[in-house]
């Protein structure tokens, strides 16, 4: 019995060492973001990706990047290029946001700063509802957009963009997700993106689609 316990312990320790060595040998894939929720979501979607996925702050990078492009694609590329010039290797960055059709695509690239950078998402929701008060509810259509830029070690790059379509609600629903998820209702599944599991969300979300498009390009190159 003792021999079996010792063998199992040695096997477990060996497995841990092997996994640690595999992680060390993996090429780093840096996510140019300080948003922990976003990094967690990216790691989940890219589970099995043969790179070690790390966030900026986990390797001591705290650079504040000025996102002054006029598009999701432009801002994603600014972030990825800025950090890649500092650390080299593979760097990816995304820029994402909520685009409301009745508001001509607002808040769009300003989604995270909408109502001020320090405003809560409840405050952002209330501002949106105020802006939509004269718009019929059946015209509260919107879409999440995600653009991902990848800069390779040699400095070459590519950008992909995907979206997820939905309708806004006038009451938050669900406890999962983050950002605008509680008011973003997806008719095809009959729930908000805050009411579904991470697995379900990753299958339909703008970021999930964009990451899969990114993977397809990386596999071809």
C-alpha positions as a printed Julia matrix, in Angstrom:
221×3 Matrix{Float64}:
   0.0    0.0     0.0
   2.82   2.4     0.98
   4.64   1.54   -2.24
   1.53   2.46   -4.27
   1.23   5.8    -2.45
   4.9    6.6    -3.01
   4.63   5.63   -6.69
   1.56   7.82   -7.2
   3.29  10.74   -5.43
   6.4   10.35   -7.6
   4.2   10.17  -10.74
   2.33  13.31   -9.74
   5.56  15.18   -9.03
   6.97  14.02  -12.35
   3.83  15.18  -14.2
   4.14  18.6   -12.54
   7.79  18.86  -13.55
   7.0   17.86  -17.13
   4.21  20.46  -17.38
   6.52  23.09  -15.91
   9.25  22.27  -18.43
   6.72  22.29  -21.29
   5.54  25.74  -20.19
   9.13  26.99  -20.07
   9.77  25.74  -23.61
   6.64  27.37  -25.02
   7.02  30.56  -26.98
   5.45  33.54  -25.23
   2.32  35.13  -26.68
   1.81  38.46  -24.98
  -1.63  40.02  -24.66
  -1.23  43.81  -24.66
  -3.92  44.47  -22.06
  -4.24  45.24  -18.35
  -7.87  44.06  -18.27
  -7.8   40.87  -16.15
 -11.31  39.82  -17.22
 -10.33  40.12  -20.87
  -7.06  38.21  -20.4
  -8.9   35.44  -18.54
 -11.44  35.18  -21.35
  -8.68  35.04  -23.98
  -6.86  32.28  -22.09
 -10.07  30.24  -21.88
 -10.84  30.59  -25.59
  -7.25  29.76  -26.56
  -7.02  26.7   -24.3
  -4.66  24.27  -26.04
  -2.93  27.04  -27.99
   0.79  26.04  -28.16
   2.04  29.3   -26.66
   2.36  30.61  -23.12
  -0.28  33.35  -22.94
   0.65  36.19  -20.58
  -0.7   39.64  -19.83
   1.36  42.84  -19.78
   1.42  43.35  -16.04
   2.4   39.74  -15.32
   5.8   40.47  -16.88
   6.14  43.94  -15.41
   4.9   46.09  -18.29
   2.71  48.99  -17.18
   2.9   51.19  -20.26
  -0.07  53.52  -20.77
  -0.91  53.47  -24.46
  -2.67  56.34  -26.18
  -5.43  54.85  -28.31
  -6.05  57.68  -30.75
  -7.09  55.84  -33.92
 -10.58  56.26  -35.34
 -11.34  52.54  -35.65
 -11.21  49.33  -33.62
  -8.6   47.95  -36.03
  -6.41  51.03  -35.69
  -6.46  51.03  -31.9
  -5.72  47.3   -31.71
  -2.7   47.74  -33.97
  -1.42  50.74  -31.98
  -1.48  48.69  -28.78
   0.12  45.59  -30.26
   2.83  47.52  -32.12
   3.72  49.71  -29.14
   4.29  46.75  -26.82
   5.96  44.55  -29.45
   8.61  47.22  -30.01
   9.41  47.01  -26.28
   9.5   43.25  -25.77
   9.67  41.58  -29.2
   8.14  38.18  -29.87
   4.46  37.65  -30.6
   2.14  40.34  -29.27
  -1.61  40.55  -29.71
  -4.01  43.3   -28.73
  -7.71  43.67  -29.15
  -9.99  46.64  -29.24
 -13.62  45.97  -28.66
 -16.82  47.79  -27.89
 -20.56  48.13  -28.15
 -22.06  49.72  -31.25
 -25.7   50.83  -31.01
 -27.44  51.22  -34.37
 -29.85  53.97  -33.28
 -26.91  55.99  -31.94
 -24.92  55.78  -35.18
 -22.6   53.17  -33.73
 -21.92  54.89  -30.39
 -20.32  54.34  -27.96
 -18.13  52.29  -30.33
 -14.4   52.78  -29.83
 -15.18  54.89  -26.75
 -17.12  52.1   -25.0
 -14.77  51.7   -22.04
 -14.48  55.48  -21.59
 -18.16  56.23  -22.19
 -19.48  58.62  -19.49
 -15.91  59.03  -18.24
 -13.19  56.49  -17.51
 -14.17  56.27  -13.84
 -17.88  55.73  -14.43
 -19.47  52.44  -13.41
 -21.19  50.23  -15.95
 -24.51  50.92  -14.24
 -23.92  54.62  -14.98
 -23.08  53.77  -18.57
 -26.29  51.71  -18.87
 -28.38  54.57  -17.51
 -26.83  57.02  -19.96
 -27.59  54.69  -22.86
 -31.2   54.27  -21.73
 -31.53  58.04  -21.51
 -30.19  58.43  -25.05
 -32.58  55.76  -26.34
 -35.7   56.96  -24.5
 -37.39  58.2   -27.7
 -36.37  55.17  -29.77
 -38.87  52.27  -30.03
 -37.61  49.18  -28.19
 -37.69  47.09  -31.35
 -35.02  49.43  -32.74
 -32.61  48.95  -29.86
 -30.41  46.74  -32.03
 -26.68  46.67  -31.38
 -23.56  44.63  -31.91
 -20.35  43.92  -30.08
 -17.24  44.37  -32.22
 -13.79  42.93  -31.59
 -10.69  43.7   -33.68
  -7.51  41.77  -32.94
  -4.06  42.8   -34.15
  -1.12  40.42  -34.01
   2.46  41.6   -34.47
   4.93  38.8   -35.2
   8.57  38.67  -34.04
   9.74  40.0   -37.42
   7.46  43.04  -37.12
   4.91  41.89  -39.7
   1.28  42.03  -38.61
  -2.31  41.22  -39.43
  -5.69  42.36  -38.11
  -9.02  40.51  -37.91
 -12.46  41.82  -36.92
 -15.65  40.01  -35.94
 -18.97  40.95  -34.35
 -21.87  39.53  -32.36
 -25.37  40.89  -33.04
 -28.01  41.49  -30.41
 -30.62  43.79  -28.88
 -30.3   46.01  -25.81
 -32.5   45.57  -22.75
 -33.72  48.26  -20.37
 -32.92  46.09  -17.33
 -29.64  44.26  -16.61
 -29.89  40.46  -16.52
 -27.33  37.9   -15.41
 -24.27  37.77  -13.18
 -21.64  36.39  -15.55
 -19.45  38.2   -18.05
 -18.42  41.82  -17.64
 -18.87  45.26  -19.2
 -22.08  45.64  -21.19
 -22.95  41.92  -21.06
 -25.95  42.3   -18.67
 -27.91  44.46  -21.13
 -26.84  42.73  -24.37
 -29.53  40.22  -25.35
 -28.88  37.64  -28.07
 -32.23  36.6   -29.64
 -30.86  33.31  -31.02
 -30.21  32.0   -27.51
 -32.87  33.99  -25.66
 -30.45  35.28  -23.03
 -28.04  38.12  -22.34
 -24.34  37.41  -22.59
 -24.25  37.7   -18.79
 -26.77  34.86  -18.39
 -24.78  32.18  -20.21
 -21.76  30.11  -19.24
 -18.26  31.09  -20.3
 -18.24  28.18  -22.74
 -21.51  29.3   -24.35
 -20.35  32.9   -24.52
 -17.01  32.01  -26.09
 -18.81  30.1   -28.83
 -20.85  33.1   -30.0
 -19.02  36.2   -28.79
 -17.26  38.79  -30.91
 -13.98  38.02  -29.11
 -14.37  34.26  -29.52
 -14.99  34.64  -33.24
 -12.06  37.03  -33.67
  -9.67  34.76  -31.75
 -10.65  31.8   -33.91
 -10.05  33.9   -37.04
  -6.66  34.87  -35.58
  -5.78  31.22  -34.95
  -6.69  30.26  -38.5
  -4.25  32.85  -39.88
  -1.47  31.85  -37.46
  -1.82  28.21  -38.46
  -1.47  29.12  -42.13
   1.61  31.31  -41.63
